[in-house]
């Protein structure tokens, strides 16, 4: 399936993960299976909220556009993924951005809590690079080519 644009532009995905190796592998997997997708990375929930609200150092909305999709790890320093999910889904201008938890956890409590807090999907990180490539392909087929995503919110000062 070919990569579809969202509203006439490539899809923007925000990866929120503190593990540099995982970020590198995700970048490589997207380059291999979804090269038209635009990726940005932040490493904890506080950076994610600054990014989403275009606060320093993410003021440039061209370099740091509002994402069409967020891939969120749960276990991070400062504001973890659980808190970050609550912050997104509790914010009137951000709550429509689809969030997929992508984490090493498969704990049923984490799964239930994530769905209770508004996550759109919960996925345990693939164990191998080939599985990661397949995950990115399927993610793209569903979330980036099949699903009708909402328009990116216009962020205003609150």
Phi and psi in radians as a Rosetta constraint file:
Dihedral C 1 N 2 CA 2 C 2 CIRCULARHARMONIC -1.362 0.35
Dihedral N 2 CA 2 C 2 N 3 CIRCULARHARMONIC 2.752 0.35
Dihedral C 2 N 3 CA 3 C 3 CIRCULARHARMONIC -1.314 0.35
Dihedral N 3 CA 3 C 3 N 4 CIRCULARHARMONIC 2.249 0.35
Dihedral C 3 N 4 CA 4 C 4 CIRCULARHARMONIC -1.713 0.35
Dihedral N 4 CA 4 C 4 N 5 CIRCULARHARMONIC 2.577 0.35
Dihedral C 4 N 5 CA 5 C 5 CIRCULARHARMONIC -1.491 0.35
Dihedral N 5 CA 5 C 5 N 6 CIRCULARHARMONIC 2.818 0.35
Dihedral C 5 N 6 CA 6 C 6 CIRCULARHARMONIC -1.913 0.35
Dihedral N 6 CA 6 C 6 N 7 CIRCULARHARMONIC 2.065 0.35
Dihedral C 6 N 7 CA 7 C 7 CIRCULARHARMONIC 0.938 0.35
Dihedral N 7 CA 7 C 7 N 8 CIRCULARHARMONIC 0.709 0.35
Dihedral C 7 N 8 CA 8 C 8 CIRCULARHARMONIC 1.371 0.35
Dihedral N 8 CA 8 C 8 N 9 CIRCULARHARMONIC 0.250 0.35
Dihedral C 8 N 9 CA 9 C 9 CIRCULARHARMONIC -2.466 0.35
Dihedral N 9 CA 9 C 9 N 10 CIRCULARHARMONIC 2.837 0.35
Dihedral C 9 N 10 CA 10 C 10 CIRCULARHARMONIC -1.084 0.35
Dihedral N 10 CA 10 C 10 N 11 CIRCULARHARMONIC 2.733 0.35
Dihedral C 10 N 11 CA 11 C 11 CIRCULARHARMONIC -1.273 0.35
Dihedral N 11 CA 11 C 11 N 12 CIRCULARHARMONIC 2.451 0.35
Dihedral C 11 N 12 CA 12 C 12 CIRCULARHARMONIC -1.912 0.35
Dihedral N 12 CA 12 C 12 N 13 CIRCULARHARMONIC 2.239 0.35
Dihedral C 12 N 13 CA 13 C 13 CIRCULARHARMONIC -2.157 0.35
Dihedral N 13 CA 13 C 13 N 14 CIRCULARHARMONIC 2.290 0.35
Dihedral C 13 N 14 CA 14 C 14 CIRCULARHARMONIC -1.795 0.35
Dihedral N 14 CA 14 C 14 N 15 CIRCULARHARMONIC 2.132 0.35
Dihedral C 14 N 15 CA 15 C 15 CIRCULARHARMONIC -1.748 0.35
Dihedral N 15 CA 15 C 15 N 16 CIRCULARHARMONIC 2.155 0.35
Dihedral C 15 N 16 CA 16 C 16 CIRCULARHARMONIC -2.026 0.35
Dihedral N 16 CA 16 C 16 N 17 CIRCULARHARMONIC 1.755 0.35
Dihedral C 16 N 17 CA 17 C 17 CIRCULARHARMONIC -2.757 0.35
Dihedral N 17 CA 17 C 17 N 18 CIRCULARHARMONIC 2.336 0.35
Dihedral C 17 N 18 CA 18 C 18 CIRCULARHARMONIC -1.539 0.35
Dihedral N 18 CA 18 C 18 N 19 CIRCULARHARMONIC -0.140 0.35
Dihedral C 18 N 19 CA 19 C 19 CIRCULARHARMONIC -1.547 0.35
Dihedral N 19 CA 19 C 19 N 20 CIRCULARHARMONIC 1.879 0.35
Dihedral C 19 N 20 CA 20 C 20 CIRCULARHARMONIC -1.036 0.35
Dihedral N 20 CA 20 C 20 N 21 CIRCULARHARMONIC -0.665 0.35
Dihedral C 20 N 21 CA 21 C 21 CIRCULARHARMONIC -1.129 0.35
Dihedral N 21 CA 21 C 21 N 22 CIRCULARHARMONIC -0.756 0.35
Dihedral C 21 N 22 CA 22 C 22 CIRCULARHARMONIC -1.085 0.35
Dihedral N 22 CA 22 C 22 N 23 CIRCULARHARMONIC -0.705 0.35
Dihedral C 22 N 23 CA 23 C 23 CIRCULARHARMONIC -1.076 0.35
Dihedral N 23 CA 23 C 23 N 24 CIRCULARHARMONIC -0.759 0.35
Dihedral C 23 N 24 CA 24 C 24 CIRCULARHARMONIC -1.082 0.35
Dihedral N 24 CA 24 C 24 N 25 CIRCULARHARMONIC -0.789 0.35
Dihedral C 24 N 25 CA 25 C 25 CIRCULARHARMONIC -1.106 0.35
Dihedral N 25 CA 25 C 25 N 26 CIRCULARHARMONIC -0.711 0.35
Dihedral C 25 N 26 CA 26 C 26 CIRCULARHARMONIC -1.116 0.35
Dihedral N 26 CA 26 C 26 N 27 CIRCULARHARMONIC -0.765 0.35
Dihedral C 26 N 27 CA 27 C 27 CIRCULARHARMONIC -1.010 0.35
Dihedral N 27 CA 27 C 27 N 28 CIRCULARHARMONIC -0.830 0.35
Dihedral C 27 N 28 CA 28 C 28 CIRCULARHARMONIC -1.106 0.35
Dihedral N 28 CA 28 C 28 N 29 CIRCULARHARMONIC -0.699 0.35
Dihedral C 28 N 29 CA 29 C 29 CIRCULARHARMONIC -1.118 0.35
Dihedral N 29 CA 29 C 29 N 30 CIRCULARHARMONIC -0.716 0.35
Dihedral C 29 N 30 CA 30 C 30 CIRCULARHARMONIC -1.172 0.35
Dihedral N 30 CA 30 C 30 N 31 CIRCULARHARMONIC -0.716 0.35
Dihedral C 30 N 31 CA 31 C 31 CIRCULARHARMONIC -1.058 0.35
Dihedral N 31 CA 31 C 31 N 32 CIRCULARHARMONIC -0.618 0.35
Dihedral C 31 N 32 CA 32 C 32 CIRCULARHARMONIC -1.359 0.35
Dihedral N 32 CA 32 C 32 N 33 CIRCULARHARMONIC -0.736 0.35
Dihedral C 32 N 33 CA 33 C 33 CIRCULARHARMONIC -1.932 0.35
Dihedral N 33 CA 33 C 33 N 34 CIRCULARHARMONIC -0.313 0.35
Dihedral C 33 N 34 CA 34 C 34 CIRCULARHARMONIC -2.470 0.35
Dihedral N 34 CA 34 C 34 N 35 CIRCULARHARMONIC 1.079 0.35
Dihedral C 34 N 35 CA 35 C 35 CIRCULARHARMONIC -1.137 0.35
Dihedral N 35 CA 35 C 35 N 36 CIRCULARHARMONIC -0.320 0.35
Dihedral C 35 N 36 CA 36 C 36 CIRCULARHARMONIC -1.424 0.35
Dihedral N 36 CA 36 C 36 N 37 CIRCULARHARMONIC -0.236 0.35
Dihedral C 36 N 37 CA 37 C 37 CIRCULARHARMONIC -1.254 0.35
Dihedral N 37 CA 37 C 37 N 38 CIRCULARHARMONIC 2.477 0.35
Dihedral C 37 N 38 CA 38 C 38 CIRCULARHARMONIC -1.789 0.35
Dihedral N 38 CA 38 C 38 N 39 CIRCULARHARMONIC 2.162 0.35
Dihedral C 38 N 39 CA 39 C 39 CIRCULARHARMONIC -1.934 0.35
Dihedral N 39 CA 39 C 39 N 40 CIRCULARHARMONIC 2.458 0.35
Dihedral C 39 N 40 CA 40 C 40 CIRCULARHARMONIC -2.252 0.35
Dihedral N 40 CA 40 C 40 N 41 CIRCULARHARMONIC 2.632 0.35
Dihedral C 40 N 41 CA 41 C 41 CIRCULARHARMONIC -2.202 0.35
Dihedral N 41 CA 41 C 41 N 42 CIRCULARHARMONIC 2.411 0.35
Dihedral C 41 N 42 CA 42 C 42 CIRCULARHARMONIC -2.335 0.35
Dihedral N 42 CA 42 C 42 N 43 CIRCULARHARMONIC 2.861 0.35
Dihedral C 42 N 43 CA 43 C 43 CIRCULARHARMONIC -2.062 0.35
Dihedral N 43 CA 43 C 43 N 44 CIRCULARHARMONIC 0.105 0.35
Dihedral C 43 N 44 CA 44 C 44 CIRCULARHARMONIC -2.887 0.35
Dihedral N 44 CA 44 C 44 N 45 CIRCULARHARMONIC 3.002 0.35
Dihedral C 44 N 45 CA 45 C 45 CIRCULARHARMONIC -1.153 0.35
Dihedral N 45 CA 45 C 45 N 46 CIRCULARHARMONIC -0.551 0.35
Dihedral C 45 N 46 CA 46 C 46 CIRCULARHARMONIC -1.151 0.35
Dihedral N 46 CA 46 C 46 N 47 CIRCULARHARMONIC -0.767 0.35
Dihedral C 46 N 47 CA 47 C 47 CIRCULARHARMONIC -1.091 0.35
Dihedral N 47 CA 47 C 47 N 48 CIRCULARHARMONIC -0.688 0.35
Dihedral C 47 N 48 CA 48 C 48 CIRCULARHARMONIC -1.035 0.35
Dihedral N 48 CA 48 C 48 N 49 CIRCULARHARMONIC -0.824 0.35
Dihedral C 48 N 49 CA 49 C 49 CIRCULARHARMONIC -1.152 0.35
Dihedral N 49 CA 49 C 49 N 50 CIRCULARHARMONIC -0.688 0.35
Dihedral C 49 N 50 CA 50 C 50 CIRCULARHARMONIC -1.077 0.35
Dihedral N 50 CA 50 C 50 N 51 CIRCULARHARMONIC -0.731 0.35
Dihedral C 50 N 51 CA 51 C 51 CIRCULARHARMONIC -1.067 0.35
Dihedral N 51 CA 51 C 51 N 52 CIRCULARHARMONIC -0.909 0.35
Dihedral C 51 N 52 CA 52 C 52 CIRCULARHARMONIC -1.115 0.35
Dihedral N 52 CA 52 C 52 N 53 CIRCULARHARMONIC -0.552 0.35
Dihedral C 52 N 53 CA 53 C 53 CIRCULARHARMONIC -1.674 0.35
Dihedral N 53 CA 53 C 53 N 54 CIRCULARHARMONIC 0.116 0.35
Dihedral C 53 N 54 CA 54 C 54 CIRCULARHARMONIC 0.957 0.35
Dihedral N 54 CA 54 C 54 N 55 CIRCULARHARMONIC 0.783 0.35
Dihedral C 54 N 55 CA 55 C 55 CIRCULARHARMONIC -1.711 0.35
Dihedral N 55 CA 55 C 55 N 56 CIRCULARHARMONIC 2.797 0.35
Dihedral C 55 N 56 CA 56 C 56 CIRCULARHARMONIC -0.888 0.35
Dihedral N 56 CA 56 C 56 N 57 CIRCULARHARMONIC 2.395 0.35
Dihedral C 56 N 57 CA 57 C 57 CIRCULARHARMONIC -1.643 0.35
Dihedral N 57 CA 57 C 57 N 58 CIRCULARHARMONIC 0.454 0.35
Dihedral C 57 N 58 CA 58 C 58 CIRCULARHARMONIC -1.928 0.35
Dihedral N 58 CA 58 C 58 N 59 CIRCULARHARMONIC 0.499 0.35
Dihedral C 58 N 59 CA 59 C 59 CIRCULARHARMONIC -1.132 0.35
Dihedral N 59 CA 59 C 59 N 60 CIRCULARHARMONIC -0.556 0.35
Dihedral C 59 N 60 CA 60 C 60 CIRCULARHARMONIC -1.275 0.35
Dihedral N 60 CA 60 C 60 N 61 CIRCULARHARMONIC 1.788 0.35
Dihedral C 60 N 61 CA 61 C 61 CIRCULARHARMONIC -1.292 0.35
Dihedral N 61 CA 61 C 61 N 62 CIRCULARHARMONIC -0.186 0.35
Dihedral C 61 N 62 CA 62 C 62 CIRCULARHARMONIC -1.364 0.35
Dihedral N 62 CA 62 C 62 N 63 CIRCULARHARMONIC -0.813 0.35
Dihedral C 62 N 63 CA 63 C 63 CIRCULARHARMONIC -1.296 0.35
Dihedral N 63 CA 63 C 63 N 64 CIRCULARHARMONIC -0.488 0.35
Dihedral C 63 N 64 CA 64 C 64 CIRCULARHARMONIC -2.252 0.35
Dihedral N 64 CA 64 C 64 N 65 CIRCULARHARMONIC 1.190 0.35
Dihedral C 64 N 65 CA 65 C 65 CIRCULARHARMONIC -1.250 0.35
Dihedral N 65 CA 65 C 65 N 66 CIRCULARHARMONIC 2.727 0.35
Dihedral C 65 N 66 CA 66 C 66 CIRCULARHARMONIC -1.062 0.35
Dihedral N 66 CA 66 C 66 N 67 CIRCULARHARMONIC 2.240 0.35
Dihedral C 66 N 67 CA 67 C 67 CIRCULARHARMONIC -1.315 0.35
Dihedral N 67 CA 67 C 67 N 68 CIRCULARHARMONIC 2.703 0.35
Dihedral C 67 N 68 CA 68 C 68 CIRCULARHARMONIC -1.471 0.35
Dihedral N 68 CA 68 C 68 N 69 CIRCULARHARMONIC -0.362 0.35
Dihedral C 68 N 69 CA 69 C 69 CIRCULARHARMONIC -2.710 0.35
Dihedral N 69 CA 69 C 69 N 70 CIRCULARHARMONIC 2.492 0.35
Dihedral C 69 N 70 CA 70 C 70 CIRCULARHARMONIC -2.092 0.35
Dihedral N 70 CA 70 C 70 N 71 CIRCULARHARMONIC 2.257 0.35
Dihedral C 70 N 71 CA 71 C 71 CIRCULARHARMONIC -1.794 0.35
Dihedral N 71 CA 71 C 71 N 72 CIRCULARHARMONIC 2.078 0.35
Dihedral C 71 N 72 CA 72 C 72 CIRCULARHARMONIC -2.139 0.35
Dihedral N 72 CA 72 C 72 N 73 CIRCULARHARMONIC 2.123 0.35
Dihedral C 72 N 73 CA 73 C 73 CIRCULARHARMONIC -1.405 0.35
Dihedral N 73 CA 73 C 73 N 74 CIRCULARHARMONIC 2.643 0.35
Dihedral C 73 N 74 CA 74 C 74 CIRCULARHARMONIC -1.510 0.35
Dihedral N 74 CA 74 C 74 N 75 CIRCULARHARMONIC -0.734 0.35
Dihedral C 74 N 75 CA 75 C 75 CIRCULARHARMONIC -1.706 0.35
Dihedral N 75 CA 75 C 75 N 76 CIRCULARHARMONIC 1.705 0.35
Dihedral C 75 N 76 CA 76 C 76 CIRCULARHARMONIC -2.457 0.35
Dihedral N 76 CA 76 C 76 N 77 CIRCULARHARMONIC 2.804 0.35
Dihedral C 76 N 77 CA 77 C 77 CIRCULARHARMONIC -1.297 0.35
Dihedral N 77 CA 77 C 77 N 78 CIRCULARHARMONIC 3.026 0.35
Dihedral C 77 N 78 CA 78 C 78 CIRCULARHARMONIC 0.980 0.35
Dihedral N 78 CA 78 C 78 N 79 CIRCULARHARMONIC -2.005 0.35
Dihedral C 78 N 79 CA 79 C 79 CIRCULARHARMONIC -1.517 0.35
Dihedral N 79 CA 79 C 79 N 80 CIRCULARHARMONIC 1.966 0.35
Dihedral C 79 N 80 CA 80 C 80 CIRCULARHARMONIC -1.346 0.35
Dihedral N 80 CA 80 C 80 N 81 CIRCULARHARMONIC 3.103 0.35
Dihedral C 80 N 81 CA 81 C 81 CIRCULARHARMONIC -1.115 0.35
Dihedral N 81 CA 81 C 81 N 82 CIRCULARHARMONIC -0.546 0.35
Dihedral C 81 N 82 CA 82 C 82 CIRCULARHARMONIC -1.133 0.35
Dihedral N 82 CA 82 C 82 N 83 CIRCULARHARMONIC -0.810 0.35
Dihedral C 82 N 83 CA 83 C 83 CIRCULARHARMONIC -1.181 0.35
Dihedral N 83 CA 83 C 83 N 84 CIRCULARHARMONIC -0.676 0.35
Dihedral C 83 N 84 CA 84 C 84 CIRCULARHARMONIC -1.112 0.35
Dihedral N 84 CA 84 C 84 N 85 CIRCULARHARMONIC -0.711 0.35
Dihedral C 84 N 85 CA 85 C 85 CIRCULARHARMONIC -1.069 0.35
Dihedral N 85 CA 85 C 85 N 86 CIRCULARHARMONIC -0.782 0.35
Dihedral C 85 N 86 CA 86 C 86 CIRCULARHARMONIC -1.065 0.35
Dihedral N 86 CA 86 C 86 N 87 CIRCULARHARMONIC -0.693 0.35
Dihedral C 86 N 87 CA 87 C 87 CIRCULARHARMONIC -1.137 0.35
Dihedral N 87 CA 87 C 87 N 88 CIRCULARHARMONIC -0.744 0.35
Dihedral C 87 N 88 CA 88 C 88 CIRCULARHARMONIC -1.144 0.35
Dihedral N 88 CA 88 C 88 N 89 CIRCULARHARMONIC -0.917 0.35
Dihedral C 88 N 89 CA 89 C 89 CIRCULARHARMONIC -1.256 0.35
Dihedral N 89 CA 89 C 89 N 90 CIRCULARHARMONIC -0.305 0.35
Dihedral C 89 N 90 CA 90 C 90 CIRCULARHARMONIC -1.593 0.35
Dihedral N 90 CA 90 C 90 N 91 CIRCULARHARMONIC -0.033 0.35
Dihedral C 90 N 91 CA 91 C 91 CIRCULARHARMONIC -1.787 0.35
Dihedral N 91 CA 91 C 91 N 92 CIRCULARHARMONIC 2.110 0.35
Dihedral C 91 N 92 CA 92 C 92 CIRCULARHARMONIC -0.961 0.35
Dihedral N 92 CA 92 C 92 N 93 CIRCULARHARMONIC -0.603 0.35
Dihedral C 92 N 93 CA 93 C 93 CIRCULARHARMONIC -1.565 0.35
Dihedral N 93 CA 93 C 93 N 94 CIRCULARHARMONIC -0.187 0.35
Dihedral C 93 N 94 CA 94 C 94 CIRCULARHARMONIC -1.955 0.35
Dihedral N 94 CA 94 C 94 N 95 CIRCULARHARMONIC -0.321 0.35
Dihedral C 94 N 95 CA 95 C 95 CIRCULARHARMONIC -1.051 0.35
Dihedral N 95 CA 95 C 95 N 96 CIRCULARHARMONIC -0.395 0.35
Dihedral C 95 N 96 CA 96 C 96 CIRCULARHARMONIC -1.433 0.35
Dihedral N 96 CA 96 C 96 N 97 CIRCULARHARMONIC -0.207 0.35
Dihedral C 96 N 97 CA 97 C 97 CIRCULARHARMONIC -1.174 0.35
Dihedral N 97 CA 97 C 97 N 98 CIRCULARHARMONIC 2.140 0.35
Dihedral C 97 N 98 CA 98 C 98 CIRCULARHARMONIC -1.117 0.35
Dihedral N 98 CA 98 C 98 N 99 CIRCULARHARMONIC 2.367 0.35
Dihedral C 98 N 99 CA 99 C 99 CIRCULARHARMONIC -2.123 0.35
Dihedral N 99 CA 99 C 99 N 100 CIRCULARHARMONIC 2.236 0.35
Dihedral C 99 N 100 CA 100 C 100 CIRCULARHARMONIC -2.002 0.35
Dihedral N 100 CA 100 C 100 N 101 CIRCULARHARMONIC 2.084 0.35
Dihedral C 100 N 101 CA 101 C 101 CIRCULARHARMONIC -1.322 0.35
Dihedral N 101 CA 101 C 101 N 102 CIRCULARHARMONIC 2.178 0.35
Dihedral C 101 N 102 CA 102 C 102 CIRCULARHARMONIC -2.211 0.35
Dihedral N 102 CA 102 C 102 N 103 CIRCULARHARMONIC 1.801 0.35
Dihedral C 102 N 103 CA 103 C 103 CIRCULARHARMONIC -2.512 0.35
Dihedral N 103 CA 103 C 103 N 104 CIRCULARHARMONIC 2.897 0.35
Dihedral C 103 N 104 CA 104 C 104 CIRCULARHARMONIC -1.338 0.35
Dihedral N 104 CA 104 C 104 N 105 CIRCULARHARMONIC -0.315 0.35
Dihedral C 104 N 105 CA 105 C 105 CIRCULARHARMONIC -1.246 0.35
Dihedral N 105 CA 105 C 105 N 106 CIRCULARHARMONIC 2.456 0.35
Dihedral C 105 N 106 CA 106 C 106 CIRCULARHARMONIC -2.209 0.35
Dihedral N 106 CA 106 C 106 N 107 CIRCULARHARMONIC 0.289 0.35
Dihedral C 106 N 107 CA 107 C 107 CIRCULARHARMONIC -1.084 0.35
Dihedral N 107 CA 107 C 107 N 108 CIRCULARHARMONIC 2.246 0.35
Dihedral C 107 N 108 CA 108 C 108 CIRCULARHARMONIC -1.078 0.35
Dihedral N 108 CA 108 C 108 N 109 CIRCULARHARMONIC -0.528 0.35
Dihedral C 108 N 109 CA 109 C 109 CIRCULARHARMONIC -1.150 0.35
Dihedral N 109 CA 109 C 109 N 110 CIRCULARHARMONIC -0.727 0.35
Dihedral C 109 N 110 CA 110 C 110 CIRCULARHARMONIC -1.124 0.35
Dihedral N 110 CA 110 C 110 N 111 CIRCULARHARMONIC -0.711 0.35
Dihedral C 110 N 111 CA 111 C 111 CIRCULARHARMONIC -1.083 0.35
Dihedral N 111 CA 111 C 111 N 112 CIRCULARHARMONIC -0.901 0.35
Dihedral C 111 N 112 CA 112 C 112 CIRCULARHARMONIC -1.084 0.35
Dihedral N 112 CA 112 C 112 N 113 CIRCULARHARMONIC -0.805 0.35
Dihedral C 112 N 113 CA 113 C 113 CIRCULARHARMONIC -1.083 0.35
Dihedral N 113 CA 113 C 113 N 114 CIRCULARHARMONIC -0.698 0.35
Dihedral C 113 N 114 CA 114 C 114 CIRCULARHARMONIC -1.101 0.35
Dihedral N 114 CA 114 C 114 N 115 CIRCULARHARMONIC -0.780 0.35
Dihedral C 114 N 115 CA 115 C 115 CIRCULARHARMONIC -1.192 0.35
Dihedral N 115 CA 115 C 115 N 116 CIRCULARHARMONIC -0.670 0.35
Dihedral C 115 N 116 CA 116 C 116 CIRCULARHARMONIC -1.038 0.35
Dihedral N 116 CA 116 C 116 N 117 CIRCULARHARMONIC -0.550 0.35
Dihedral C 116 N 117 CA 117 C 117 CIRCULARHARMONIC -1.627 0.35
Dihedral N 117 CA 117 C 117 N 118 CIRCULARHARMONIC 0.121 0.35
Dihedral C 117 N 118 CA 118 C 118 CIRCULARHARMONIC 1.777 0.35
Dihedral N 118 CA 118 C 118 N 119 CIRCULARHARMONIC 0.168 0.35
Dihedral C 118 N 119 CA 119 C 119 CIRCULARHARMONIC -1.099 0.35
Dihedral N 119 CA 119 C 119 N 120 CIRCULARHARMONIC 2.587 0.35
Dihedral C 119 N 120 CA 120 C 120 CIRCULARHARMONIC -1.509 0.35
Dihedral N 120 CA 120 C 120 N 121 CIRCULARHARMONIC -0.531 0.35
Dihedral C 120 N 121 CA 121 C 121 CIRCULARHARMONIC -2.715 0.35
Dihedral N 121 CA 121 C 121 N 122 CIRCULARHARMONIC 2.653 0.35
Dihedral C 121 N 122 CA 122 C 122 CIRCULARHARMONIC -2.197 0.35
Dihedral N 122 CA 122 C 122 N 123 CIRCULARHARMONIC 2.119 0.35
Dihedral C 122 N 123 CA 123 C 123 CIRCULARHARMONIC -2.312 0.35
Dihedral N 123 CA 123 C 123 N 124 CIRCULARHARMONIC 2.296 0.35
Dihedral C 123 N 124 CA 124 C 124 CIRCULARHARMONIC -1.389 0.35
Dihedral N 124 CA 124 C 124 N 125 CIRCULARHARMONIC 2.334 0.35
Dihedral C 124 N 125 CA 125 C 125 CIRCULARHARMONIC -0.950 0.35
Dihedral N 125 CA 125 C 125 N 126 CIRCULARHARMONIC 2.372 0.35
Dihedral C 125 N 126 CA 126 C 126 CIRCULARHARMONIC -1.053 0.35
Dihedral N 126 CA 126 C 126 N 127 CIRCULARHARMONIC 2.604 0.35
Dihedral C 126 N 127 CA 127 C 127 CIRCULARHARMONIC -1.455 0.35
Dihedral N 127 CA 127 C 127 N 128 CIRCULARHARMONIC -0.389 0.35
Dihedral C 127 N 128 CA 128 C 128 CIRCULARHARMONIC -2.262 0.35
Dihedral N 128 CA 128 C 128 N 129 CIRCULARHARMONIC 2.865 0.35
Dihedral C 128 N 129 CA 129 C 129 CIRCULARHARMONIC -1.132 0.35
Dihedral N 129 CA 129 C 129 N 130 CIRCULARHARMONIC -0.687 0.35
Dihedral C 129 N 130 CA 130 C 130 CIRCULARHARMONIC -1.086 0.35
Dihedral N 130 CA 130 C 130 N 131 CIRCULARHARMONIC -0.675 0.35
Dihedral C 130 N 131 CA 131 C 131 CIRCULARHARMONIC -1.177 0.35
Dihedral N 131 CA 131 C 131 N 132 CIRCULARHARMONIC -0.613 0.35
Dihedral C 131 N 132 CA 132 C 132 CIRCULARHARMONIC -1.137 0.35
Dihedral N 132 CA 132 C 132 N 133 CIRCULARHARMONIC -0.749 0.35
Dihedral C 132 N 133 CA 133 C 133 CIRCULARHARMONIC -1.020 0.35
Dihedral N 133 CA 133 C 133 N 134 CIRCULARHARMONIC -0.789 0.35
Dihedral C 133 N 134 CA 134 C 134 CIRCULARHARMONIC -1.137 0.35
Dihedral N 134 CA 134 C 134 N 135 CIRCULARHARMONIC -0.697 0.35
Dihedral C 134 N 135 CA 135 C 135 CIRCULARHARMONIC -1.037 0.35
Dihedral N 135 CA 135 C 135 N 136 CIRCULARHARMONIC -0.846 0.35
Dihedral C 135 N 136 CA 136 C 136 CIRCULARHARMONIC -1.092 0.35
Dihedral N 136 CA 136 C 136 N 137 CIRCULARHARMONIC -0.700 0.35
Dihedral C 136 N 137 CA 137 C 137 CIRCULARHARMONIC -1.066 0.35
Dihedral N 137 CA 137 C 137 N 138 CIRCULARHARMONIC -0.843 0.35
Dihedral C 137 N 138 CA 138 C 138 CIRCULARHARMONIC -1.171 0.35
Dihedral N 138 CA 138 C 138 N 139 CIRCULARHARMONIC -0.694 0.35
Dihedral C 138 N 139 CA 139 C 139 CIRCULARHARMONIC -0.987 0.35
Dihedral N 139 CA 139 C 139 N 140 CIRCULARHARMONIC -0.834 0.35
Dihedral C 139 N 140 CA 140 C 140 CIRCULARHARMONIC -1.123 0.35
Dihedral N 140 CA 140 C 140 N 141 CIRCULARHARMONIC -0.741 0.35
Dihedral C 140 N 141 CA 141 C 141 CIRCULARHARMONIC -1.051 0.35
Dihedral N 141 CA 141 C 141 N 142 CIRCULARHARMONIC -0.713 0.35
Dihedral C 141 N 142 CA 142 C 142 CIRCULARHARMONIC -1.500 0.35
Dihedral N 142 CA 142 C 142 N 143 CIRCULARHARMONIC -1.138 0.35
Dihedral C 142 N 143 CA 143 C 143 CIRCULARHARMONIC -1.285 0.35
Dihedral N 143 CA 143 C 143 N 144 CIRCULARHARMONIC -0.508 0.35
Dihedral C 143 N 144 CA 144 C 144 CIRCULARHARMONIC -1.869 0.35
Dihedral N 144 CA 144 C 144 N 145 CIRCULARHARMONIC -0.200 0.35
Dihedral C 144 N 145 CA 145 C 145 CIRCULARHARMONIC -2.135 0.35
Dihedral N 145 CA 145 C 145 N 146 CIRCULARHARMONIC -0.537 0.35
Dihedral C 145 N 146 CA 146 C 146 CIRCULARHARMONIC -1.741 0.35
Dihedral N 146 CA 146 C 146 N 147 CIRCULARHARMONIC -0.825 0.35
Dihedral C 146 N 147 CA 147 C 147 CIRCULARHARMONIC -1.255 0.35
Dihedral N 147 CA 147 C 147 N 148 CIRCULARHARMONIC 2.461 0.35
Dihedral C 147 N 148 CA 148 C 148 CIRCULARHARMONIC -1.496 0.35
Dihedral N 148 CA 148 C 148 N 149 CIRCULARHARMONIC 1.915 0.35
Dihedral C 148 N 149 CA 149 C 149 CIRCULARHARMONIC -1.477 0.35
Dihedral N 149 CA 149 C 149 N 150 CIRCULARHARMONIC 2.617 0.35
Dihedral C 149 N 150 CA 150 C 150 CIRCULARHARMONIC -1.247 0.35
Dihedral N 150 CA 150 C 150 N 151 CIRCULARHARMONIC 2.722 0.35
Dihedral C 150 N 151 CA 151 C 151 CIRCULARHARMONIC -1.068 0.35
Dihedral N 151 CA 151 C 151 N 152 CIRCULARHARMONIC 2.608 0.35
Dihedral C 151 N 152 CA 152 C 152 CIRCULARHARMONIC -1.082 0.35
Dihedral N 152 CA 152 C 152 N 153 CIRCULARHARMONIC 2.392 0.35
Dihedral C 152 N 153 CA 153 C 153 CIRCULARHARMONIC -1.217 0.35
Dihedral N 153 CA 153 C 153 N 154 CIRCULARHARMONIC 2.642 0.35
Dihedral C 153 N 154 CA 154 C 154 CIRCULARHARMONIC -1.597 0.35
Dihedral N 154 CA 154 C 154 N 155 CIRCULARHARMONIC 2.066 0.35
Dihedral C 154 N 155 CA 155 C 155 CIRCULARHARMONIC -1.510 0.35
Dihedral N 155 CA 155 C 155 N 156 CIRCULARHARMONIC 2.209 0.35
Dihedral C 155 N 156 CA 156 C 156 CIRCULARHARMONIC -2.079 0.35
Dihedral N 156 CA 156 C 156 N 157 CIRCULARHARMONIC 2.643 0.35
Dihedral C 156 N 157 CA 157 C 157 CIRCULARHARMONIC -1.065 0.35
Dihedral N 157 CA 157 C 157 N 158 CIRCULARHARMONIC 2.407 0.35
